[in-house]
């Protein structure tokens, strides 16, 4: 089994060599699509042995990734970004891919945050990063995802993290994170308007609306996130898009002082089949916001770990903070 690495880059001179050096032992060739670098990124990649092509940026991540994918030669394609560094045992990858069932379209890869847990307590997550060439393409202007050539959902399995995982360094600089979030919000708005004008299926519109809401939250514009997140709940109840839209709306309701709305949303998530422990934790936070500390503490009792809606483990500090918030403040001595 041969493997190609596939990157789209722009002005990544500070990171591209580290990425390429780390991934080279895992793959047979490397394709880099440069979308307008002015800092020598393309030249550095070429000097490192990558096959480099330049393409004008068209405000569409899926289009760029599909162009790069078309240049790959491997049986499998590892899609990654310049701020991701591969780690694992290179010699294990090809033999593992060789025994993958023919029905598999792709494999998810564990991606760790270099800076540790983020604001939501997520230190790592899985993404479909390994694609069987000729089976999948990318869809979505932003927050692009792999789909089958007919538009259907791919059949994927989890790649053991010991074989290959990625360390993501993209969240270390707050100014860069903010700029990316604002860019993503702009692209999501473009895509949402296009889909609505074309009368696209409700589920596709809901997914893009969810992406827009998430990007607006990351941009520090929660009021602009409300409408798209509510639109995301047009997806079928219990689906990943509906669940995540409900989750983000719930957290926003707590932050904006609407605990009763948050409580109702937490109950909806639970009835729709979301992880029970995660729902208890969310509901406890809503109750804390209402001052119902005893009931919140009861919900948290016995919880030892949290798994989010996508099955990713959350940092235990999330539970510790919730339990600390349940502790009623001590009344100063001598006061009524």
C-alpha positions as CSV (number, residue, x, y, z in Angstrom):
1,X,0.0,0.0,0.0
2,X,1.4,3.4,-1.0
3,X,0.5,6.6,0.8
4,X,0.6,10.2,-0.3
5,X,0.6,13.2,2.0
6,X,-1.5,16.1,0.8
7,X,-1.3,19.7,2.1
8,X,-2.8,23.0,1.1
9,X,-0.7,25.9,2.4
10,X,-0.3,29.7,2.4
11,X,2.5,31.6,4.1
12,X,3.5,28.7,6.3
13,X,7.3,29.1,6.0
14,X,7.8,28.9,9.7
15,X,6.0,25.6,10.0
16,X,6.0,23.7,6.7
17,X,9.5,22.1,7.1
18,X,8.6,20.7,10.5
19,X,5.4,19.3,9.1
20,X,7.1,17.7,6.0
21,X,10.0,16.3,8.0
22,X,7.7,14.6,10.5
23,X,5.4,13.1,7.9
24,X,8.0,12.0,5.3
25,X,8.7,8.6,7.0
26,X,5.0,7.7,6.9
27,X,4.4,8.4,3.2
28,X,5.7,7.6,-0.3
29,X,5.3,11.1,-1.8
30,X,4.1,14.5,-0.7
31,X,1.8,16.9,-2.6
32,X,1.7,20.6,-1.6
33,X,-0.8,23.0,-3.1
34,X,0.2,26.6,-2.5
35,X,-2.7,29.1,-2.6
36,X,-0.7,32.3,-2.8
37,X,2.3,32.3,-0.4
38,X,4.5,35.4,-0.3
39,X,7.0,34.1,2.3
40,X,8.8,31.3,0.3
41,X,6.6,28.5,1.6
42,X,6.4,26.9,-1.9
43,X,10.2,27.0,-2.4
44,X,10.8,25.5,1.0
45,X,8.4,22.7,0.3
46,X,9.9,21.9,-3.1
47,X,13.4,21.9,-1.6
48,X,12.2,19.3,0.9
49,X,11.1,17.0,-1.9
50,X,7.4,17.8,-2.2
51,X,5.6,18.0,-5.5
52,X,4.4,21.6,-5.4
53,X,1.7,23.3,-7.4
54,X,0.4,26.8,-7.2
55,X,-3.3,27.7,-7.4
56,X,-5.2,30.9,-6.9
57,X,-7.2,31.0,-3.7
58,X,-11.0,30.9,-4.4
59,X,-12.4,31.1,-0.9
60,X,-13.1,27.4,-0.9
61,X,-11.2,24.9,1.2
62,X,-12.9,21.9,-0.3
63,X,-12.1,23.0,-3.9
64,X,-8.4,23.5,-2.9
65,X,-8.2,20.1,-1.2
66,X,-9.8,18.4,-4.1
67,X,-7.2,19.9,-6.5
68,X,-4.4,18.6,-4.3
69,X,-6.1,15.3,-4.0
70,X,-6.2,14.9,-7.8
71,X,-2.4,15.2,-7.8
72,X,-1.8,12.3,-5.3
73,X,-0.6,8.9,-6.5
74,X,-0.9,6.8,-3.4
75,X,-3.5,4.1,-2.7
76,X,-4.3,6.1,0.4
77,X,-4.0,9.9,1.0
78,X,-3.1,11.5,4.3
79,X,-4.6,15.0,4.4
80,X,-3.0,17.4,6.9
81,X,-2.2,21.0,7.5
82,X,1.2,22.7,7.9
83,X,0.5,23.3,11.6
84,X,0.1,19.5,12.2
85,X,3.1,17.3,13.1
86,X,2.9,13.5,12.6
87,X,4.0,11.1,15.3
88,X,3.8,7.3,15.6
89,X,5.6,4.3,14.1
90,X,5.9,4.8,10.3
91,X,6.7,1.1,9.7
92,X,3.3,0.1,11.0
93,X,1.2,2.2,8.7
94,X,1.4,0.5,5.3
95,X,0.9,-3.1,6.7
96,X,-2.2,-1.8,8.6
97,X,-3.7,-0.2,5.5
98,X,-3.0,-3.4,3.5
99,X,-5.4,-5.3,5.8
100,X,-8.2,-2.7,5.9
101,X,-11.4,-4.1,4.6
102,X,-12.3,-3.1,1.0
103,X,-15.5,-1.6,2.3
104,X,-13.6,1.1,4.2
105,X,-13.5,4.6,2.6
106,X,-11.3,6.2,5.2
107,X,-9.7,6.2,8.6
108,X,-9.9,8.7,11.5
109,X,-6.7,9.9,13.0
110,X,-6.3,11.2,16.6
111,X,-5.4,14.9,16.6
112,X,-3.9,16.4,19.9
113,X,-3.8,20.1,20.8
114,X,-0.2,21.1,21.4
115,X,-1.3,23.6,24.0
116,X,-3.4,21.1,26.0
117,X,-7.1,21.3,26.6
118,X,-9.0,24.1,25.0
119,X,-11.8,26.2,26.6
120,X,-14.2,23.3,26.2
121,X,-11.8,20.9,27.9
122,X,-11.0,19.1,24.7
123,X,-7.3,18.0,24.5
124,X,-7.7,15.7,21.5
125,X,-10.3,14.7,18.9
126,X,-10.5,12.5,15.8
127,X,-10.8,13.5,12.2
128,X,-11.0,11.5,9.0
129,X,-7.6,12.2,7.7
130,X,-6.7,9.1,5.7
131,X,-8.7,8.7,2.5
132,X,-8.8,5.8,0.1
133,X,-8.0,7.5,-3.2
134,X,-10.7,7.4,-5.7
135,X,-13.5,6.9,-3.1
136,X,-13.9,10.3,-1.5
137,X,-13.8,14.0,-2.2
138,X,-14.0,17.1,0.0
139,X,-17.2,19.1,0.5
140,X,-17.7,22.6,2.1
141,X,-16.1,25.9,1.7
142,X,-14.9,25.8,5.3
143,X,-14.8,23.1,7.9
144,X,-14.6,20.8,4.9
145,X,-15.3,17.1,5.3
146,X,-14.8,14.0,3.2
147,X,-17.8,12.6,1.5
148,X,-18.2,9.7,-1.0
149,X,-18.1,10.7,-4.7
150,X,-21.9,10.3,-4.8
151,X,-22.2,12.7,-1.8
152,X,-23.0,10.0,0.7
153,X,-21.3,9.5,4.1
154,X,-18.1,7.5,4.1
155,X,-17.6,4.3,6.0
156,X,-14.6,4.9,8.3
157,X,-12.8,3.2,11.1
158,X,-10.3,4.5,13.8
159,X,-6.6,4.3,13.1
160,X,-4.7,3.2,16.2
161,X,-3.0,6.3,17.6
162,X,0.2,4.3,18.2
163,X,0.5,3.9,14.5
164,X,-0.1,7.5,13.5
165,X,-1.4,10.6,15.3
166,X,-1.1,14.3,14.7
167,X,-0.2,17.2,17.1
168,X,-1.9,20.4,16.1
169,X,0.0,23.7,16.8
170,X,-2.7,26.0,15.3
171,X,-4.2,27.2,18.6
172,X,-1.1,28.6,20.3
173,X,-1.4,32.2,19.1
174,X,-4.7,34.0,20.1
175,X,-4.4,36.6,17.3
176,X,-4.0,33.8,14.7
177,X,-7.0,31.9,16.1
178,X,-9.2,35.0,16.0
179,X,-8.2,35.8,12.4
180,X,-9.0,32.2,11.3
181,X,-12.3,32.2,13.1
182,X,-13.3,35.5,11.4
183,X,-12.2,34.1,8.0
184,X,-14.2,30.9,8.6
185,X,-17.3,32.9,9.6
186,X,-17.1,34.9,6.4
187,X,-16.7,31.8,4.2
188,X,-19.6,30.0,6.1
189,X,-21.9,33.0,5.4
190,X,-21.0,32.8,1.7
191,X,-21.8,29.1,1.6
192,X,-25.0,29.4,3.6
193,X,-26.3,32.1,1.3
194,X,-25.4,29.9,-1.7
195,X,-27.1,26.8,-0.3
196,X,-30.3,28.7,0.7
197,X,-30.5,30.4,-2.8
198,X,-30.1,27.0,-4.5
199,X,-32.8,25.4,-2.3
200,X,-30.3,22.8,-0.9
201,X,-31.5,20.0,1.4
202,X,-32.3,21.1,4.9
203,X,-29.6,18.9,6.4
204,X,-26.9,20.5,4.3
205,X,-28.1,24.0,5.2
206,X,-28.2,23.0,8.9
207,X,-24.6,21.7,8.8
208,X,-23.3,24.9,7.3
209,X,-25.4,27.0,9.7
210,X,-23.8,25.1,12.6
211,X,-20.3,25.8,11.1
212,X,-21.2,29.5,10.9
213,X,-22.5,29.6,14.5
214,X,-19.3,27.9,15.8
215,X,-17.1,30.4,13.9
216,X,-19.0,33.4,15.2
217,X,-18.6,32.1,18.8
218,X,-14.9,31.7,18.2
219,X,-14.8,35.2,16.7
220,X,-16.2,36.6,20.0
221,X,-19.6,37.5,18.4
222,X,-22.1,35.4,20.3
223,X,-25.1,37.4,19.3
224,X,-24.3,36.7,15.6
225,X,-24.1,33.0,16.5
226,X,-27.7,32.6,17.8
227,X,-29.6,32.6,14.5
228,X,-27.3,30.1,12.6
229,X,-27.2,27.8,15.6
230,X,-31.0,27.8,15.8
231,X,-31.0,27.0,12.1
232,X,-28.7,24.1,12.8
233,X,-31.4,22.5,14.9
234,X,-33.5,22.1,11.7
235,X,-31.4,18.9,11.2
236,X,-33.0,15.7,12.3
237,X,-33.4,15.4,16.1
238,X,-30.6,13.4,17.5
239,X,-28.3,13.8,14.5
240,X,-24.7,15.1,15.1
241,X,-25.6,18.5,13.5
242,X,-28.7,18.9,15.7
243,X,-26.9,17.7,18.8
244,X,-24.0,20.1,18.4
245,X,-26.2,23.0,17.6
246,X,-28.2,22.3,20.7
247,X,-25.0,22.0,22.8
248,X,-23.6,25.3,21.7
249,X,-27.0,27.0,22.2
250,X,-27.2,25.5,25.7
251,X,-23.7,26.9,26.6
252,X,-24.6,30.3,25.2
253,X,-27.9,30.4,27.1
254,X,-25.9,29.8,30.4
255,X,-23.4,32.5,29.5
256,X,-26.1,35.0,28.6
257,X,-28.1,34.4,31.7
258,X,-31.0,32.2,30.4
259,X,-30.6,29.1,32.6
260,X,-34.2,27.9,32.1
261,X,-33.6,27.7,28.4
262,X,-30.4,25.9,29.0
263,X,-32.1,23.4,31.3
264,X,-34.7,22.7,28.6
265,X,-32.0,22.2,25.9
266,X,-30.1,19.8,28.2
267,X,-33.2,17.8,28.7
268,X,-33.7,17.6,24.9
269,X,-30.2,16.4,24.4
270,X,-30.7,13.6,27.0
271,X,-34.0,12.5,25.4
272,X,-32.3,12.4,22.0
273,X,-29.7,9.9,23.2
274,X,-26.7,12.0,24.0
275,X,-24.2,10.5,26.5
276,X,-26.0,10.5,29.9
277,X,-22.9,11.7,31.9
278,X,-22.3,14.6,29.5
279,X,-26.0,15.6,29.7
280,X,-25.8,15.5,33.5
281,X,-22.8,17.8,33.5
282,X,-24.4,20.3,31.1
283,X,-27.7,20.3,33.2
284,X,-25.7,20.8,36.4
285,X,-24.1,23.9,34.9
286,X,-27.6,25.2,34.0
287,X,-28.8,24.5,37.6
288,X,-25.7,26.2,39.1
289,X,-26.6,29.3,37.0
290,X,-30.1,29.2,38.6
291,X,-28.6,28.8,42.1
292,X,-29.9,25.2,42.5
293,X,-26.5,24.0,43.9
294,X,-27.8,21.0,45.8
295,X,-29.5,19.5,42.7
296,X,-26.5,20.3,40.6
297,X,-24.2,18.5,43.1
298,X,-26.5,15.5,43.0
299,X,-26.3,15.3,39.2
300,X,-22.5,15.4,39.4
301,X,-22.2,12.8,42.1
302,X,-20.5,9.6,40.8
303,X,-19.3,11.2,37.5
304,X,-15.7,10.3,37.0
305,X,-15.1,11.2,33.4
306,X,-16.8,13.1,30.5
307,X,-17.2,12.1,26.9
308,X,-18.6,14.7,24.5
309,X,-21.1,14.3,21.8
310,X,-18.5,13.0,19.4
311,X,-17.1,10.5,21.9
312,X,-14.0,12.6,22.7
313,X,-12.9,12.6,26.3
314,X,-12.9,15.9,28.1
315,X,-10.3,17.2,30.6
316,X,-11.2,16.2,34.2
317,X,-10.8,19.8,35.3
318,X,-14.2,20.5,33.8
319,X,-15.8,18.3,36.4
320,X,-13.7,19.8,39.2
321,X,-14.8,23.3,38.3
322,X,-18.4,22.3,38.3
323,X,-18.2,20.6,41.7
324,X,-16.4,23.6,43.1
325,X,-19.2,25.9,41.9
326,X,-21.7,23.7,43.8
327,X,-20.0,24.5,47.1
328,X,-22.2,27.2,48.8
329,X,-20.1,30.2,49.9
330,X,-19.5,30.1,53.6
331,X,-21.5,32.7,55.6
332,X,-19.0,35.1,57.5
333,X,-19.1,34.6,61.2
334,X,-21.3,37.0,63.2
335,X,-23.5,37.9,60.2
336,X,-27.1,36.9,59.6
